[in-house]
C-alpha cells in the first residue's frame, strides 16, 4: 500500500513538474505528457529491479567507484604521451566506460568477498547474531527447531515470511481434519514464540513475490536476505541446496546426535510389542530407535537386558537387532 502511494505521488509530482517546465517554454501540455511518461518509464524500470538487494547494490556502487578511480589513474598516465587533446578526451571516456563496467560486474560476482576487503560493505546488523534463519511451514509445525533454538544450537534472527503465515492460515481453515490440526498447531507455536522474550522472532512483510509458489518465494527471499532456510521438507531442502541456499534440517540434526551403539554392547530395554518374525519382540530407545529382539516374545511388557548383534542403517533411520543376554535368560 505504501509503495503504491509513493508511486502515485511520484507520477503526480512528475506531471506537475513537466507542466511547469512546459509552461515556461509555452508547451504546457507537451511538458505534462513528457513528465508523466518519464515517471511511468522510471516506475516500470524500478518494478523490474525487485530482486536487487541492498547488499548487491552497495557492492555494485563500490565496484563502479573503483572502476572510475582506475580509469582516472590510467588516463593521467596517458596524459604524459603526446597523443593530442582529442585522442586524450576519447581515451578518457572509453577507459571510464570500460573500467566502470568491469568494476561493477566484478563487484557483483564477488560480493561475498567484499566484506573481507571492506567489512562494512555488507551493512550487517549488529543485533543479528549469525544472520537470518527463515522458517517454513513444516519447521514451524514440527516444533523441534524452536527447541533447538532455545538451547542455543541455532543462532540468528528467526524470520517468518507473511506468505508462510498465509499458508498456515489456509491449513487451519482446511476441511481436512489432519491439515486443520497441523495448521492450528503451527499457529499456536508461533504465538508462544512471540510471547517468549528469549526468541528473536520477526514477521517479514513482502508483497514483491506474490506470483511465485511458497517454496520458490522462500528460496528467493533467502537469497535476497542472505539467509538460511530451516525446514524438515526434504524436497524443499534439496531444491534450496541446488540454488546455493544453506538449509538447516532439525531432523538431520537429531539423526546426527543419536547415541552410537556398537555390536556386542548391552542395553536395557522395555519390550512393547511383537515383531514381524516368529518369536520376536520390539523395543524403542529414548531417541526412537527401534530394537528388534529375537526369541523375546514371552518377555513383552518387561524390562530386560539385551546384547546388540547387528546395527542396520536404513533410509528412515537406524535399526538395532539384539538377543537376550545369556545371564539374564538364566536368571
The 8 nearest C-alpha neighbors of each residue, nearest first, counted from 0:
[[1, 3, 2, 4, 5, 206, 6, 7],
 [2, 0, 4, 3, 5, 6, 7, 8],
 [3, 1, 5, 4, 0, 6, 7, 206],
 [4, 2, 6, 0, 5, 1, 7, 8],
 [3, 5, 1, 7, 2, 6, 8, 0],
 [6, 4, 8, 2, 3, 7, 9, 1],
 [5, 7, 9, 3, 8, 4, 2, 10],
 [8, 6, 10, 4, 9, 5, 3, 11],
 [7, 9, 5, 11, 6, 10, 12, 4],
 [8, 10, 6, 12, 7, 11, 13, 5],
 [9, 11, 13, 7, 12, 38, 8, 35],
 [12, 10, 14, 8, 13, 9, 15, 7],
 [11, 13, 9, 15, 14, 10, 8, 16],
 [14, 12, 34, 16, 10, 15, 11, 35],
 [15, 13, 34, 35, 31, 17, 11, 12],
 [14, 16, 18, 12, 17, 13, 11, 19],
 [15, 17, 13, 19, 18, 14, 12, 20],
 [18, 16, 30, 31, 34, 14, 20, 15],
 [17, 19, 31, 27, 30, 21, 15, 16],
 [18, 20, 22, 16, 21, 17, 15, 23],
 [21, 19, 23, 17, 22, 18, 16, 30],
 [22, 20, 27, 30, 26, 18, 24, 23],
 [23, 21, 27, 25, 19, 24, 20, 26],
 [22, 24, 20, 21, 25, 19, 26, 27],
 [23, 25, 21, 22, 26, 20, 27, 30],
 [24, 26, 22, 23, 21, 27, 20, 28],
 [27, 25, 21, 29, 22, 24, 28, 30],
 [28, 26, 21, 22, 18, 30, 29, 25],
 [27, 29, 31, 30, 26, 32, 18, 21],
 [30, 28, 32, 31, 26, 27, 33, 21],
 [29, 31, 21, 17, 18, 27, 33, 28],
 [30, 32, 18, 17, 14, 34, 28, 29],
 [33, 31, 29, 35, 34, 30, 36, 28],
 [32, 34, 30, 36, 31, 35, 37, 29],
 [35, 33, 17, 14, 13, 31, 37, 32],
 [34, 36, 14, 32, 38, 37, 33, 13],
 [37, 35, 39, 33, 38, 34, 32, 40],
 [36, 38, 40, 34, 35, 39, 33, 41],
 [37, 39, 41, 35, 40, 36, 10, 42],
 [40, 38, 42, 36, 41, 37, 43, 35],
 [41, 39, 43, 37, 38, 42, 36, 44],
 [40, 42, 38, 44, 43, 39, 45, 37],
 [43, 41, 45, 39, 44, 40, 46, 38],
 [44, 42, 40, 46, 41, 45, 39, 47],
 [45, 43, 41, 47, 42, 46, 40, 48],
 [44, 46, 42, 48, 43, 47, 41, 49],
 [47, 45, 43, 48, 44, 49, 42, 41],
 [46, 48, 44, 45, 49, 43, 50, 42],
 [47, 49, 45, 46, 50, 51, 44, 43],
 [50, 48, 51, 47, 46, 207, 45, 52],
 [49, 51, 48, 52, 223, 47, 219, 207],
 [52, 50, 49, 48, 55, 56, 53, 223],
 [53, 51, 55, 54, 223, 56, 50, 224],
 [54, 52, 56, 55, 57, 51, 121, 58],
 [53, 55, 52, 57, 121, 56, 58, 122],
 [56, 54, 58, 52, 53, 57, 107, 59],
 [55, 57, 53, 59, 58, 54, 52, 60],
 [56, 58, 60, 54, 59, 55, 53, 61],
 [59, 57, 55, 61, 56, 106, 60, 110],
 [58, 60, 103, 56, 62, 61, 57, 106],
 [61, 59, 63, 57, 62, 58, 56, 64],
 [60, 62, 58, 64, 63, 59, 65, 57],
 [63, 61, 102, 103, 65, 106, 59, 60],
 [62, 64, 103, 99, 60, 66, 102, 61],
 [65, 63, 67, 61, 66, 62, 68, 60],
 [64, 66, 62, 68, 63, 67, 61, 69],
 [67, 65, 99, 98, 102, 63, 69, 68],
 [68, 66, 70, 64, 65, 69, 99, 95],
 [67, 69, 65, 71, 66, 70, 64, 72],
 [70, 68, 66, 72, 71, 67, 65, 73],
 [69, 71, 95, 67, 73, 94, 68, 72],
 [72, 70, 74, 68, 69, 73, 75, 67],
 [73, 71, 69, 75, 74, 70, 76, 68],
 [72, 74, 76, 70, 75, 71, 77, 69],
 [75, 73, 77, 71, 76, 72, 91, 70],
 [76, 74, 78, 72, 73, 77, 71, 79],
 [75, 77, 73, 74, 78, 79, 72, 80],
 [78, 76, 74, 79, 75, 80, 73, 87],
 [79, 77, 75, 76, 80, 74, 87, 81],
 [78, 80, 77, 76, 81, 75, 82, 74],
 [79, 81, 78, 77, 82, 76, 83, 87],
 [82, 80, 83, 79, 78, 77, 84, 87],
 [83, 81, 80, 86, 87, 84, 78, 85],
 [82, 84, 86, 85, 81, 87, 80, 88],
 [83, 85, 87, 86, 88, 82, 89, 81],
 [86, 84, 88, 87, 83, 89, 82, 90],
 [87, 85, 89, 88, 83, 84, 90, 82],
 [86, 88, 90, 84, 85, 89, 91, 83],
 [89, 87, 85, 91, 90, 86, 84, 92],
 [90, 88, 86, 92, 91, 87, 93, 85],
 [89, 91, 87, 93, 88, 92, 86, 94],
 [90, 92, 88, 94, 89, 93, 74, 87],
 [93, 91, 95, 89, 90, 94, 96, 88],
 [92, 94, 90, 96, 95, 91, 89, 97],
 [95, 93, 97, 91, 70, 96, 92, 98],
 [94, 96, 70, 92, 98, 93, 97, 67],
 [97, 95, 99, 93, 94, 98, 100, 92],
 [98, 96, 94, 100, 99, 95, 93, 101],
 [97, 99, 66, 101, 100, 95, 96, 102],
 [100, 98, 66, 63, 102, 96, 97, 101],
 [101, 99, 97, 103, 98, 102, 96, 104],
 [100, 102, 98, 104, 99, 103, 105, 97],
 [101, 103, 62, 66, 99, 63, 105, 100],
 [102, 104, 62, 59, 63, 106, 100, 101],
 [105, 103, 107, 101, 106, 102, 100, 108],
 [104, 106, 108, 102, 107, 103, 101, 109],
 [105, 107, 62, 103, 109, 104, 58, 59],
 [108, 106, 104, 110, 105, 109, 59, 58],
 [109, 107, 105, 106, 110, 104, 111, 103],
 [108, 110, 106, 111, 107, 112, 105, 113],
 [109, 111, 113, 107, 112, 106, 108, 58],
 [110, 112, 109, 113, 114, 108, 115, 121],
 [113, 111, 110, 114, 115, 109, 116, 106],
 [114, 112, 110, 116, 115, 111, 117, 109],
 [113, 115, 118, 117, 112, 116, 120, 121],
 [116, 114, 113, 112, 118, 117, 111, 119],
 [115, 117, 113, 114, 118, 112, 120, 119],
 [116, 118, 114, 119, 115, 120, 113, 121],
 [119, 117, 114, 115, 120, 116, 121, 113],
 [120, 118, 122, 121, 117, 114, 123, 113],
 [119, 121, 122, 118, 114, 117, 57, 58],
 [120, 122, 119, 123, 54, 114, 118, 57],
 [123, 121, 119, 120, 124, 54, 118, 53],
 [122, 124, 121, 125, 119, 127, 120, 130],
 [125, 123, 126, 127, 122, 130, 128, 121],
 [124, 126, 127, 123, 128, 122, 129, 130],
 [127, 125, 124, 128, 156, 123, 155, 129],
 [128, 126, 125, 155, 124, 130, 156, 129],
 [129, 127, 155, 130, 154, 126, 156, 125],
 [130, 128, 155, 154, 127, 131, 156, 153],
 [129, 131, 155, 127, 128, 226, 156, 132],
 [130, 132, 226, 156, 155, 227, 157, 133],
 [133, 131, 227, 157, 226, 228, 158, 156],
 [132, 134, 228, 158, 229, 159, 227, 157],
 [135, 133, 229, 159, 138, 228, 158, 132],
 [134, 136, 138, 137, 230, 163, 139, 229],
 [135, 137, 139, 138, 163, 140, 167, 134],
 [136, 138, 140, 139, 135, 231, 141, 230],
 [139, 137, 230, 141, 135, 136, 140, 231],
 [140, 138, 136, 142, 141, 185, 137, 135],
 [139, 141, 185, 137, 142, 138, 184, 136],
 [142, 140, 138, 139, 143, 137, 144, 231],
 [141, 143, 139, 140, 144, 145, 138, 146],
 [142, 144, 146, 145, 141, 147, 249, 138],
 [145, 143, 147, 146, 142, 249, 148, 138],
 [144, 146, 148, 143, 147, 142, 149, 139],
 [145, 147, 143, 149, 148, 144, 150, 142],
 [146, 148, 144, 145, 150, 149, 152, 143],
 [149, 147, 153, 145, 151, 146, 150, 152],
 [148, 150, 146, 151, 147, 145, 198, 197],
 [149, 151, 147, 148, 152, 146, 153, 145],
 [152, 150, 148, 153, 149, 154, 147, 146],
 [151, 153, 147, 148, 150, 154, 149, 146],
 [154, 152, 148, 151, 147, 155, 150, 149],
 [155, 153, 129, 128, 151, 152, 148, 156],
 [156, 154, 129, 128, 130, 131, 127, 157],
 [155, 157, 131, 199, 127, 132, 200, 158],
 [156, 158, 200, 132, 199, 133, 201, 131],
 [157, 159, 133, 201, 202, 200, 132, 134],
 [158, 160, 202, 134, 133, 203, 201, 161],
 [161, 159, 203, 163, 162, 202, 204, 158],
 [160, 162, 164, 204, 163, 203, 165, 159],
 [161, 163, 165, 164, 160, 166, 213, 205],
 [164, 162, 166, 165, 161, 160, 136, 167],
 [165, 163, 161, 167, 162, 166, 168, 160],
 [164, 166, 168, 162, 163, 167, 169, 161],
 [165, 167, 163, 169, 168, 164, 162, 170],
 [168, 166, 164, 182, 170, 165, 169, 171],
 [167, 169, 165, 171, 166, 170, 164, 172],
 [170, 168, 166, 172, 171, 167, 173, 165],
 [169, 171, 182, 173, 167, 179, 178, 168],
 [170, 172, 182, 179, 168, 183, 169, 173],
 [173, 171, 169, 170, 179, 168, 174, 182],
 [174, 172, 170, 179, 175, 171, 169, 178],
 [173, 175, 176, 172, 179, 178, 170, 171],
 [174, 176, 173, 178, 177, 179, 170, 180],
 [177, 175, 179, 178, 180, 174, 173, 181],
 [176, 178, 180, 179, 175, 181, 182, 173],
 [179, 177, 181, 170, 175, 180, 176, 182],
 [180, 178, 171, 176, 182, 170, 173, 177],
 [179, 181, 177, 183, 178, 182, 176, 184],
 [182, 180, 178, 184, 179, 183, 185, 177],
 [183, 181, 171, 170, 167, 179, 185, 184],
 [182, 184, 186, 171, 180, 185, 181, 187],
 [183, 185, 181, 187, 182, 186, 140, 180],
 [186, 184, 140, 188, 182, 183, 187, 139],
 [185, 187, 183, 189, 188, 184, 190, 182],
 [186, 188, 190, 184, 189, 185, 183, 191],
 [189, 187, 185, 191, 190, 186, 192, 184],
 [190, 188, 192, 186, 187, 191, 185, 193],
 [189, 191, 187, 193, 192, 188, 186, 194],
 [190, 192, 194, 188, 193, 189, 187, 195],
 [193, 191, 189, 195, 190, 194, 188, 198],
 [192, 194, 190, 191, 195, 189, 200, 198],
 [193, 195, 191, 192, 196, 190, 198, 189],
 [194, 196, 192, 197, 193, 198, 191, 199],
 [197, 195, 198, 194, 199, 193, 192, 200],
 [198, 196, 195, 199, 149, 192, 194, 200],
 [199, 197, 196, 195, 200, 192, 149, 193],
 [198, 200, 156, 157, 197, 201, 196, 155],
 [201, 199, 157, 198, 158, 156, 193, 202],
 [200, 202, 158, 203, 157, 159, 199, 156],
 [203, 201, 159, 158, 160, 204, 161, 200],
 [204, 202, 160, 161, 159, 201, 205, 158],
 [203, 205, 161, 160, 202, 206, 162, 159],
 [204, 206, 207, 203, 161, 208, 160, 162],
 [207, 205, 208, 209, 204, 161, 162, 0],
 [206, 208, 205, 209, 49, 210, 50, 46],
 [209, 207, 210, 206, 211, 216, 205, 219],
 [208, 210, 211, 207, 206, 216, 212, 162],
 [211, 209, 208, 212, 207, 216, 213, 206],
 [212, 210, 209, 216, 208, 215, 213, 214],
 [211, 213, 215, 214, 216, 210, 209, 217],
 [212, 214, 216, 215, 217, 211, 162, 163],
 [215, 213, 217, 216, 212, 218, 235, 211],
 [216, 214, 212, 218, 217, 213, 211, 219],
 [217, 215, 219, 213, 214, 218, 211, 220],
 [216, 218, 214, 220, 215, 219, 213, 221],
 [219, 217, 221, 215, 220, 216, 239, 214],
 [220, 218, 216, 222, 221, 217, 215, 223],
 [219, 221, 223, 217, 222, 218, 216, 224],
 [222, 220, 226, 218, 224, 219, 223, 225],
 [221, 223, 225, 219, 220, 224, 218, 226],
 [222, 224, 220, 221, 225, 52, 219, 50],
 [223, 225, 221, 226, 222, 220, 131, 52],
 [226, 224, 222, 221, 223, 227, 131, 130],
 [227, 225, 131, 221, 224, 132, 130, 222],
 [226, 228, 132, 245, 246, 133, 221, 131],
 [229, 227, 133, 246, 132, 247, 134, 230],
 [228, 230, 247, 134, 248, 246, 133, 138],
 [231, 229, 138, 248, 232, 135, 137, 228],
 [230, 232, 248, 138, 137, 233, 250, 249],
 [233, 231, 230, 235, 234, 236, 137, 138],
 [232, 234, 236, 235, 231, 237, 230, 248],
 [235, 233, 237, 236, 232, 238, 239, 231],
 [236, 234, 238, 232, 237, 233, 239, 214],
 [235, 237, 233, 239, 234, 238, 246, 240],
 [236, 238, 240, 234, 239, 235, 241, 233],
 [239, 237, 241, 235, 240, 236, 234, 242],
 [238, 240, 244, 242, 236, 241, 237, 235],
 [239, 241, 243, 237, 244, 242, 238, 245],
 [240, 242, 238, 239, 243, 237, 244, 236],
 [241, 243, 239, 240, 244, 238, 218, 237],
 [244, 242, 240, 241, 245, 239, 222, 238],
 [245, 243, 239, 240, 242, 246, 227, 222],
 [244, 246, 227, 240, 228, 243, 247, 239],
 [247, 245, 228, 227, 229, 236, 248, 244],
 [246, 248, 229, 228, 230, 249, 245, 227],
 [247, 249, 231, 230, 251, 250, 229, 246],
 [250, 248, 252, 251, 144, 253, 143, 247],
 [249, 251, 253, 252, 248, 254, 231, 143],
 [252, 250, 254, 248, 249, 253, 255, 247],
 [253, 251, 255, 249, 250, 254, 256, 248],
 [252, 254, 250, 256, 255, 251, 249, 257],
 [253, 255, 251, 252, 257, 256, 250, 316],
 [254, 256, 252, 253, 257, 251, 250, 258],
 [257, 255, 253, 254, 258, 252, 259, 251],
 [258, 256, 254, 255, 253, 259, 286, 288],
 [259, 257, 256, 260, 286, 255, 254, 288],
 [260, 258, 257, 261, 256, 255, 310, 317],
 [259, 261, 258, 264, 262, 310, 307, 319],
 [262, 260, 264, 263, 259, 307, 310, 309],
 [263, 261, 307, 308, 264, 309, 310, 260],
 [262, 264, 307, 306, 308, 261, 265, 309],
 [265, 263, 307, 262, 261, 306, 266, 260],
 [264, 266, 306, 305, 307, 263, 304, 267],
 [267, 265, 305, 304, 268, 306, 264, 307],
 [266, 268, 304, 303, 305, 302, 265, 269],
 [269, 267, 302, 303, 266, 282, 270, 304],
 [268, 270, 302, 282, 301, 271, 303, 300],
 [271, 269, 282, 299, 300, 281, 301, 272],
 [270, 272, 282, 300, 299, 281, 269, 273],
 [273, 271, 281, 280, 270, 299, 274, 282],
 [274, 272, 280, 279, 281, 296, 275, 271],
 [273, 275, 279, 280, 276, 281, 272, 291],
 [276, 274, 277, 273, 279, 280, 278, 281],
 [275, 277, 274, 279, 278, 273, 293, 280],
 [276, 278, 279, 275, 274, 294, 293, 296],
 [277, 279, 294, 296, 295, 293, 276, 280],
 [280, 278, 293, 274, 294, 296, 277, 295],
 [281, 279, 273, 274, 296, 292, 295, 272],
 [280, 282, 291, 272, 270, 274, 290, 273],
 [283, 281, 270, 290, 271, 269, 289, 268],
 [284, 282, 289, 288, 287, 290, 285, 281],
 [283, 285, 288, 287, 286, 289, 282, 268],
 [284, 286, 287, 283, 288, 257, 268, 289],
 [287, 285, 284, 288, 257, 283, 258, 253],
 [288, 286, 284, 285, 283, 289, 282, 290],
 [289, 287, 284, 283, 286, 317, 318, 290],
 [288, 290, 283, 318, 282, 319, 287, 291],
 [291, 289, 319, 282, 283, 281, 320, 318],
 [290, 292, 281, 320, 280, 321, 319, 289],
 [293, 291, 321, 322, 280, 279, 320, 295],
 [292, 294, 279, 295, 322, 278, 280, 291],
 [293, 295, 278, 279, 296, 292, 322, 280],
 [296, 294, 280, 298, 293, 297, 279, 292],
 [297, 295, 278, 280, 279, 298, 299, 294],
 [296, 298, 295, 299, 294, 278, 280, 300],
 [299, 297, 295, 296, 301, 300, 270, 303],
 [300, 298, 270, 301, 296, 297, 271, 272],
 [301, 299, 270, 271, 298, 269, 302, 272],
 [300, 302, 299, 298, 269, 270, 303, 271],
 [303, 301, 269, 268, 270, 267, 304, 300],
 [304, 302, 267, 268, 301, 305, 269, 327],
 [303, 305, 267, 266, 324, 268, 323, 327],
 [306, 304, 323, 324, 266, 322, 265, 321],
 [305, 307, 265, 321, 322, 324, 264, 263],
 [308, 306, 321, 263, 262, 264, 309, 320],
 [307, 309, 321, 262, 320, 263, 306, 322],
 [310, 308, 320, 262, 307, 319, 311, 321],
 [311, 309, 319, 318, 320, 312, 262, 308],
 [310, 312, 318, 317, 319, 309, 313, 320],
 [311, 313, 317, 316, 318, 310, 314, 315],
 [312, 314, 316, 315, 317, 311, 318, 310],
 [315, 313, 316, 312, 317, 311, 318, 254],
 [314, 316, 313, 317, 312, 318, 254, 288],
 [317, 315, 313, 314, 312, 318, 254, 288],
 [316, 318, 312, 313, 311, 288, 319, 315],
 [319, 317, 311, 289, 310, 288, 312, 290],
 [320, 318, 290, 310, 309, 311, 291, 289],
 [321, 319, 291, 309, 308, 290, 292, 307],
 [320, 322, 307, 292, 308, 306, 291, 305],
 [323, 321, 292, 306, 305, 293, 324, 307],
 [322, 324, 305, 306, 325, 304, 328, 321],
 [323, 325, 305, 327, 306, 326, 304, 322],
 [324, 326, 328, 327, 329, 323, 322, 330],
 [325, 327, 329, 328, 324, 330, 323, 304],
 [326, 328, 330, 324, 325, 329, 304, 323],
 [329, 327, 325, 330, 326, 324, 323, 304],
 [328, 330, 326, 327, 325, 324, 323, 304],
 [329, 327, 328, 326, 325, 324, 303, 304]]
